[in-house]
Amino acid sequence: MREQLTETLEVQPVGRLDSDELKSLLEPVKADFEVFDRKMASCLEGDSPLITSIAQHLLKSKGKRIRPALLFLLSHAAGQFTEKTVDASIAIELIHAATLLHDDVVDESEMRRNQKTVNAKWTNLISVLMGDYLFAKAFKIMSSVNSLELMQAISAATERVSVGELRQIEETRNYDISEKEYLSIIADKTASLFAVACQVGPILSRAEEETRMRFSQFGEALGISFQIADDLLDFVGDSHLTGKEPGNDVLTGKITLPLIYSLQNSAPDEVESLRALLENGAGTEDFPRVLKFVRESGGLEYASGRAHEICDRGFDLVRHLESSVYADSLTEIARFATRRAS
């Protein structure tokens, strides 16, 4: 169904890729997203003026909606799309949105997708409570799908997200963390929702367990690749395009793959000097030095290569799918996701 995704990359400053490209890739599921948008807007309106205002603020910037895109394309490609598929996708996207609201409070973020975060526009308290509200809405929708198996799968994925977030906080400023530990954290924090999105088709169509596991592992691989690409933007992103200042992860002690590789593959004296800088609380003015260290030690190229390698491995699990407009778009969505941020 596809060619290998691995390609030789020249790592350079990147930001949001052409939105027209993504729009074109999603053309096969355009009708599904129209239903998705109507149902999402209806789901978030009317409970209170404050909730309506926040919901309208969130809906102004939809993001890339990679999870529902994967869900729709894979379900169609495998002949597993059902009348409950869109509802399941909304539940998963609401959970994702809730985690972002909580993340922005933890990270003290002021901008996301080129607009103020809810905590910056309102308060931390309102952001946390709105996140809780979205979680509640998600589980209400899940119950309406009337699939205990799906509810169990999404509940388990949501638990994994929380575990990943807590583990990431636990490992803050741990400059000895290994690549294996990092990948385990982002598998929970990010890839778990990708994995469950790809399980929706097999669950709702009552496909065999082997298909469900293959699709889940495919989604997890894409989610890991997506997060590595996102982490790369902390080093090389253009703030005017991404809506985020580069270096935020590094300066707040969040350890990601480019830095992990560089710390483990550089001269001892260089590592010791950089660790001292980071452990003493590096400031914005120190980020260029960190970026130079990571770039010259090959950390950016290594992380980019790993993202594509893991993505390729995921596609090996679904190579049996027949060629179709859905399968072709699925391949291109993966390319798109692994070379840009969330």
C-alpha positions, 0 to 999 in steps of 0.5 A: 500500500505504500513506499518506505517513508524513510528519507534523507532529511536536512534538519532546518528551521521548520514550522507549520507546513502548508495547511492546503497540503493537509486539506488535500490529504483529508479530502477522502474523509471530508464528509466525515469531518463535516459530521465531526465538526457539527457534532463537536460544536453541538457537544460543546454548546449551551451548558453555561455562558462561560463554557460556551465562550471557552468552547468557541475559543477552542474551536477557532483553532482546530489543530491538525486533528491527526487522531480522527484523521487516522481513525477515519482513513484507517477505518475506511481503508479496512472496510470498518467504518460504522455509524458510531465511528464519528462519535468515537473519534469525538470522544478521543479528540475531547480527551486529547483537548482536555490533556492539552488544557491541563498541560498548558497549566503545568507548563505555564504556557501562554500560546498554543496554535497562535492564540492564547491558551485558556489558562492565559485568557482566563485562569489556571483554575478555569483551564483545569476545570474545563479540562475536567469538563471535556473528560466528562463529555468524552465519557458521556459520548463513549457510553452512547456508543454502547460498546463496553470494549471500546470504553475499556480501550479508551479508558485504558489509553486515558490512564496511560496518558496520565501515567506518561505525564506524571513520568515526564514530570518525575524525570524533569532535569534527569539528564541521565535518562535513556532513549528507551525510557524516553520512548516509553514515556512518550508512548504513554503520554502521546502514542496511547491515544493514537493507538486507541484511535486506530483500534476503533475500527476493529472494535466497532466492526468486531474484527478479529483480535489480531487485526485490532492489535496490529492496528493498535501497534501501527497507531502507537508507532505513528504516535511516537514518531509524531511526538519525536517530530514535535520535540524537534520543533522545540529546537528548530521551530519558527515561533511565528509559525508554531505559536510557541517559543523554541527552547521551552522544553529544554529550559524547563527541564523536559528531556527529549530525544535530540538532547538525550542522543547528544548528551550520550554521544559527545565528548565528556568535557562538552557534556560536563559543561552543558550539564552544568549549564542546564542543571544550574537553570539555563535561561533564554539567552543560553538556548543558542548554546544548547542548540549549537551543541545538539546540532553539532553532535548530530542530535537533530538528524538522529531524532529525525531519522528515528521518527521516520524509522519508527513510522516505517516499522508501524506501516509494516503492520498494515501493509496488507491493506489494499491500495485505495484513496484512503490507504494512499492518504493514510501514508501521506498523513504519516509523512506529514505527521512525522515532519511537523509539530502538534 
